[in-house]
């Protein structure tokens, strides 16, 4: 009998068929997920999350990093783990190479957006509009490196929800807080997230002063119609430091009409200021009322835990080499705001790069002598107690008394909270300044005030005002 060969498959050639883009993308995602479990969230966010899969060339994997620091760090510390994880996907892999590339080099390509245009062209158009008319984003200000603690967790949560929603959830979103507490960081993080995940949406981010500048320029050139069209055709309008339009009647009038037009068209508005809408000076009542329409989120002054978290995050991300004792020292000593703390860290890093000396508490005292002198001048335990007693209209001696009526206990707790956040005293040391109270009493007071600040905007504003008064009264 003759063998029927009509249904036989061709002999294998020994060559592996090339992987599709979908297969490469899925494999890379599985590698990333496993590394997140292996490395932990912090290291994964800083070094793995933003790597770009460029190509698989035979037994080699080419990945891209967006900075020279990331290229160096990943090449030096993580290529072995990357190679081991890639081998689980494709056993032939024996090499992983990290290259320094720009964001646009990302491979495999993302699918086209709903508009039908390629993702790259949509993103380029949105970026062009953003750079031409709005302010530039700081790539360092993202949600990934925003350190979250009790003073800012609510503001962070609503900012993230707003950024992740293609349709407005809170309109407007109004973020407010003192200087250097993270308002601008959250604004940039929202804009960056929208641009990267909803590239077809047109975003304009600018300061209130820039808005006023463009408006005045449009009037001067008799081009107000183009100004109106430009602002009213965006999907997301973000205005930072809106308090600066206080007293500028014409600018407020135009902003009022722009606000109404965008809200009526279901477009997102995000605003920041140093005060709540109700307390903005020189701003018309009708505009303040509209700013209160949506979600108002306060960013409270920093706590010791938040400052320590910020220092720890940068220390790990940049490999600064700070000991825990040095980090605690900085968190205790630099209490005014995040911006000053970041500046102090920058000086320490620069000094280490130039001199190469180890970073100790003694060397930090020398590097930051002027900052620490100012910090030491800022506040004392006695000044805290006097200012709080004056604010709540109680006698100073009540701070040390055994009385437990609410009108005495609350001011005492507030003073303990401020002492913990504005001085370097430990819990037991603070207790000694308040009638020899136990350290657990001080801890309870600090936690109680933090909780009240998160739940009660009036309490948060009282604490912010007391801090401002204490800082102002101790300036040289």
SULZI-V901100 format. One record per residue. N is the residue number from 0. RES is the residue in three letters. PHI is phi as a letter, one per 30 degrees, with the letter a starting at -180 (none if undefined). D_FIRST is the distance of its C-alpha to the first C-alpha in whole Angstrom. Layout:
N;RES;PHI;D_FIRST / N;RES;PHI;D_FIRST
This chain:
0;UNK;none;0 / 1;UNK;d;4 / 2;UNK;d;6 / 3;UNK;d;9 / 4;UNK;c;12 / 5;UNK;d;15 / 6;UNK;c;17 / 7;UNK;d;17 / 8;UNK;d;21 / 9;UNK;d;22 / 10;UNK;d;23 / 11;UNK;d;27 / 12;UNK;c;29 / 13;UNK;j;32 / 14;UNK;c;34 / 15;UNK;d;36 / 16;UNK;d;36 / 17;UNK;d;40 / 18;UNK;d;42 / 19;UNK;d;43 / 20;UNK;e;47 / 21;UNK;d;47 / 22;UNK;d;45 / 23;UNK;d;47 / 24;UNK;d;50 / 25;UNK;d;49 / 26;UNK;d;48 / 27;UNK;d;52 / 28;UNK;d;53 / 29;UNK;d;52 / 30;UNK;d;53 / 31;UNK;e;57 / 32;UNK;d;57 / 33;UNK;d;56 / 34;UNK;d;59 / 35;UNK;d;61 / 36;UNK;d;61 / 37;UNK;d;61 / 38;UNK;c;64 / 39;UNK;j;66 / 40;UNK;d;67 / 41;UNK;d;70 / 42;UNK;d;68 / 43;UNK;d;65 / 44;UNK;d;67 / 45;UNK;d;69 / 46;UNK;c;66 / 47;UNK;c;63 / 48;UNK;e;63 / 49;UNK;c;64 / 50;UNK;d;61 / 51;UNK;c;59 / 52;UNK;d;55 / 53;UNK;c;55 / 54;UNK;a;52 / 55;UNK;c;49 / 56;UNK;c;48 / 57;UNK;i;45 / 58;UNK;c;47 / 59;UNK;c;50 / 60;UNK;c;52 / 61;UNK;c;55 / 62;UNK;c;58 / 63;UNK;c;61 / 64;UNK;c;64 / 65;UNK;d;67 / 66;UNK;b;70 / 67;UNK;d;71 / 68;UNK;d;72 / 69;UNK;d;68 / 70;UNK;e;66 / 71;UNK;d;68 / 72;UNK;d;68 / 73;UNK;d;65 / 74;UNK;d;64 / 75;UNK;d;66 / 76;UNK;c;65 / 77;UNK;b;62 / 78;UNK;d;59 / 79;UNK;d;58 / 80;UNK;d;58 / 81;UNK;d;56 / 82;UNK;d;54 / 83;UNK;d;53 / 84;UNK;d;52 / 85;UNK;d;50 / 86;UNK;d;48 / 87;UNK;d;47 / 88;UNK;d;46 / 89;UNK;b;44 / 90;UNK;e;44 / 91;UNK;d;44 / 92;UNK;d;47 / 93;UNK;b;50 / 94;UNK;a;53 / 95;UNK;b;55 / 96;UNK;c;58 / 97;UNK;c;61 / 98;UNK;c;62 / 99;UNK;d;65 / 100;UNK;b;65 / 101;UNK;d;66 / 102;UNK;e;65 / 103;UNK;d;63 / 104;UNK;d;61 / 105;UNK;e;59 / 106;UNK;b;55 / 107;UNK;d;53 / 108;UNK;d;55 / 109;UNK;d;56 / 110;UNK;d;55 / 111;UNK;d;57 / 112;UNK;d;60 / 113;UNK;d;60 / 114;UNK;d;63 / 115;UNK;j;60 / 116;UNK;d;61 / 117;UNK;e;59 / 118;UNK;e;61 / 119;UNK;d;62 / 120;UNK;d;64 / 121;UNK;d;66 / 122;UNK;d;67 / 123;UNK;d;68 / 124;UNK;d;70 / 125;UNK;d;71 / 126;UNK;d;72 / 127;UNK;d;74 / 128;UNK;e;76 / 129;UNK;d;77 / 130;UNK;d;78 / 131;UNK;d;80 / 132;UNK;c;82 / 133;UNK;c;82 / 134;UNK;c;82 / 135;UNK;d;80 / 136;UNK;d;78 / 137;UNK;d;78 / 138;UNK;d;75 / 139;UNK;d;76 / 140;UNK;c;77 / 141;UNK;b;74 / 142;UNK;d;74 / 143;UNK;d;72 / 144;UNK;c;75 / 145;UNK;d;77 / 146;UNK;d;79 / 147;UNK;c;79 / 148;UNK;b;82 / 149;UNK;e;84 / 150;UNK;d;86 / 151;UNK;b;84 / 152;UNK;d;81 / 153;UNK;d;82 / 154;UNK;d;82 / 155;UNK;d;79 / 156;UNK;d;77 / 157;UNK;d;78 / 158;UNK;d;77 / 159;UNK;d;74 / 160;UNK;d;73 / 161;UNK;d;75 / 162;UNK;d;73 / 163;UNK;d;69 / 164;UNK;c;70 / 165;UNK;d;69 / 166;UNK;c;72 / 167;UNK;e;76 / 168;UNK;c;76 / 169;UNK;b;80 / 170;UNK;b;82 / 171;UNK;d;83 / 172;UNK;c;83 / 173;UNK;c;86 / 174;UNK;c;86 / 175;UNK;b;89 / 176;UNK;l;91 / 177;UNK;d;93 / 178;UNK;d;93 / 179;UNK;i;90 / 180;UNK;c;88 / 181;UNK;k;85 / 182;UNK;d;85 / 183;UNK;d;84 / 184;UNK;e;81 / 185;UNK;d;80 / 186;UNK;d;80 / 187;UNK;d;78 / 188;UNK;d;76 / 189;UNK;d;75 / 190;UNK;d;75 / 191;UNK;d;73 / 192;UNK;d;70 / 193;UNK;d;70 / 194;UNK;d;70 / 195;UNK;d;67 / 196;UNK;c;65 / 197;UNK;b;66 / 198;UNK;d;67 / 199;UNK;d;67 / 200;UNK;d;70 / 201;UNK;c;74 / 202;UNK;c;76 / 203;UNK;c;79 / 204;UNK;c;81 / 205;UNK;a;85 / 206;UNK;d;88 / 207;UNK;d;91 / 208;UNK;d;93 / 209;UNK;d;90 / 210;UNK;e;90 / 211;UNK;d;93 / 212;UNK;d;93 / 213;UNK;d;91 / 214;UNK;d;93 / 215;UNK;d;96 / 216;UNK;d;94 / 217;UNK;d;93 / 218;UNK;d;96 / 219;UNK;d;98 / 220;UNK;c;95 / 221;UNK;h;96 / 222;UNK;b;92 / 223;UNK;d;92 / 224;UNK;d;89 / 225;UNK;d;87 / 226;UNK;e;88 / 227;UNK;d;87 / 228;UNK;d;84 / 229;UNK;d;82 / 230;UNK;d;83 / 231;UNK;d;82 / 232;UNK;c;79 / 233;UNK;d;78 / 234;UNK;c;75 / 235;UNK;b;77 / 236;UNK;c;81 / 237;UNK;b;82 / 238;UNK;b;86 / 239;UNK;c;87 / 240;UNK;h;91 / 241;UNK;d;92 / 242;UNK;e;95 / 243;UNK;d;96 / 244;UNK;c;96 / 245;UNK;e;99 / 246;UNK;i;102 / 247;UNK;c;100 / 248;UNK;d;101 / 249;UNK;d;99 / 250;UNK;d;96 / 251;UNK;d;96 / 252;UNK;d;96 / 253;UNK;d;93 / 254;UNK;d;91 / 255;UNK;e;92 / 256;UNK;d;91 / 257;UNK;d;88 / 258;UNK;e;87 / 259;UNK;d;87 / 260;UNK;d;85 / 261;UNK;d;82 / 262;UNK;d;83 / 263;UNK;d;83 / 264;UNK;c;79 / 265;UNK;h;78 / 266;UNK;c;78 / 267;UNK;d;78 / 268;UNK;b;82 / 269;UNK;b;82 / 270;UNK;b;86 / 271;UNK;b;87 / 272;UNK;a;91 / 273;UNK;d;93 / 274;UNK;b;95 / 275;UNK;d;93 / 276;UNK;e;94 / 277;UNK;d;97 / 278;UNK;c;99 / 279;UNK;d;98 / 280;UNK;d;101 / 281;UNK;i;102 / 282;UNK;c;99 / 283;UNK;e;100 / 284;UNK;e;99 / 285;UNK;d;97 / 286;UNK;d;95 / 287;UNK;d;95 / 288;UNK;d;94 / 289;UNK;d;91 / 290;UNK;d;90 / 291;UNK;d;90 / 292;UNK;d;88 / 293;UNK;c;85 / 294;UNK;c;84 / 295;UNK;c;87 / 296;UNK;b;86 / 297;UNK;c;88 / 298;UNK;c;87 / 299;UNK;d;90 / 300;UNK;e;91 / 301;UNK;d;89 / 302;UNK;c;90 / 303;UNK;e;89 / 304;UNK;d;86 / 305;UNK;d;85 / 306;UNK;d;86 / 307;UNK;d;85 / 308;UNK;d;81 / 309;UNK;d;82 / 310;UNK;d;83 / 311;UNK;d;80 / 312;UNK;d;77 / 313;UNK;d;79 / 314;UNK;d;79 / 315;UNK;d;75 / 316;UNK;d;74 / 317;UNK;c;76 / 318;UNK;i;76 / 319;UNK;d;80 / 320;UNK;j;81 / 321;UNK;d;83 / 322;UNK;d;84 / 323;UNK;d;85 / 324;UNK;d;88 / 325;UNK;d;89 / 326;UNK;d;86 / 327;UNK;d;89 / 328;UNK;e;92 / 329;UNK;d;91 / 330;UNK;d;90 / 331;UNK;d;93 / 332;UNK;d;95 / 333;UNK;c;94 / 334;UNK;c;94 / 335;UNK;d;95 / 336;UNK;a;91 / 337;UNK;d;88 / 338;UNK;d;89 / 339;UNK;d;91 / 340;UNK;d;89 / 341;UNK;d;86 / 342;UNK;d;89 / 343;UNK;d;90 / 344;UNK;d;87 / 345;UNK;d;86 / 346;UNK;d;89 / 347;UNK;d;88 / 348;UNK;d;85 / 349;UNK;d;87 / 350;UNK;d;89 / 351;UNK;d;86 / 352;UNK;d;84 / 353;UNK;d;88 / 354;UNK;c;89 / 355;UNK;i;86 / 356;UNK;d;88 / 357;UNK;d;87 / 358;UNK;c;88 / 359;UNK;b;90 / 360;UNK;d;93 / 361;UNK;d;96 / 362;UNK;d;94 / 363;UNK;d;93 / 364;UNK;e;97 / 365;UNK;d;98 / 366;UNK;d;95 / 367;UNK;c;96 / 368;UNK;e;99 / 369;UNK;d;100 / 370;UNK;d;98 / 371;UNK;d;99 / 372;UNK;d;102 / 373;UNK;d;102 / 374;UNK;d;100 / 375;UNK;d;103 / 376;UNK;d;105 / 377;UNK;d;103 / 378;UNK;a;104 / 379;UNK;b;106 / 380;UNK;d;106 / 381;UNK;d;109 / 382;UNK;d;108 / 383;UNK;d;105 / 384;UNK;d;108 / 385;UNK;d;110 / 386;UNK;d;108 / 387;UNK;d;106 / 388;UNK;d;110 / 389;UNK;d;111 / 390;UNK;d;108 / 391;UNK;c;108 / 392;UNK;h;112 / 393;UNK;b;112 / 394;UNK;d;115 / 395;UNK;e;113 / 396;UNK;d;114 / 397;UNK;d;112 / 398;UNK;d;109 / 399;UNK;c;110 / 400;UNK;d;111 / 401;UNK;c;110 / 402;UNK;d;110 / 403;UNK;b;107 / 404;UNK;d;108 / 405;UNK;e;105 / 406;UNK;d;107 / 407;UNK;c;107 / 408;UNK;d;104 / 409;UNK;d;102 / 410;UNK;e;104 / 411;UNK;d;104 / 412;UNK;d;100 / 413;UNK;d;100 / 414;UNK;d;102 / 415;UNK;d;100 / 416;UNK;d;97 / 417;UNK;d;99 / 418;UNK;d;100 / 419;UNK;d;96 / 420;UNK;c;95 / 421;UNK;c;98 / 422;UNK;b;99 / 423;UNK;c;97 / 424;UNK;d;99 / 425;UNK;d;97 / 426;UNK;e;97 / 427;UNK;d;99 / 428;UNK;d;102 / 429;UNK;d;101 / 430;UNK;e;102 / 431;UNK;d;105 / 432;UNK;d;107 / 433;UNK;b;106 / 434;UNK;i;109 / 435;UNK;i;107 / 436;UNK;d;104 / 437;UNK;d;101 / 438;UNK;d;98 / 439;UNK;d;95 / 440;UNK;d;98 / 441;UNK;d;97 / 442;UNK;e;94 / 443;UNK;d;94 / 444;UNK;d;96 / 445;UNK;d;94 / 446;UNK;d;91 / 447;UNK;d;93 / 448;UNK;d;94 / 449;UNK;e;91 / 450;UNK;d;89 / 451;UNK;d;92 / 452;UNK;d;92 / 453;UNK;d;88 / 454;UNK;c;89 / 455;UNK;b;93 / 456;UNK;d;93 / 457;UNK;d;97 / 458;UNK;d;97 / 459;UNK;d;94 / 460;UNK;d;97 / 461;UNK;d;100 / 462;UNK;d;98 / 463;UNK;d;97 / 464;UNK;d;101 / 465;UNK;d;102 / 466;UNK;d;100 / 467;UNK;d;101 / 468;UNK;d;105 / 469;UNK;d;104 / 470;UNK;d;103 / 471;UNK;d;105 / 472;UNK;d;108 / 473;UNK;c;107 / 474;UNK;d;107 / 475;UNK;d;109
